[in-house]
Amino acid sequence: MAAPKKYPDELRERAVRVYRESEPKPVIRRLAEQLNVHPEALRNWIRQDEADQGERADRPTTDMIAENRRLKRENAELQRVNEVLRAASAYFASEIDSTRRTS
């Protein structure tokens, strides 16, 4: 389970909007101080927003990250199901084999 978010989504959205709408672009460190957030957090929020807007290709979009998480969970569940099926198959194969030997 993911750790709780340190900053509310509203603050994140507002911070990114302030950065994007400012001209000239503010220094991230100063804007972060004004908003009382860590500069690296703000920098990452801005980068993620740029990826979501199609302005960056060096990181996945938020939708891609969510899809990857969903697929990882689905994959883990399918692997668990396969393990159960393998175990059941081995059990029934040994039962059939032992039945044939005693007949």
Secondary structure, DSSP 8 states (H G I E B T S, - for coil): -----SS-HHHHHHHHHHHHH-SS---HHHHHHHHTS-HHHHHHHHHHHHHHTTS-SSS--HHHHHHHHHHHHHHHHHHHHHHHHHHHHHHHHHHHHHHHHH-
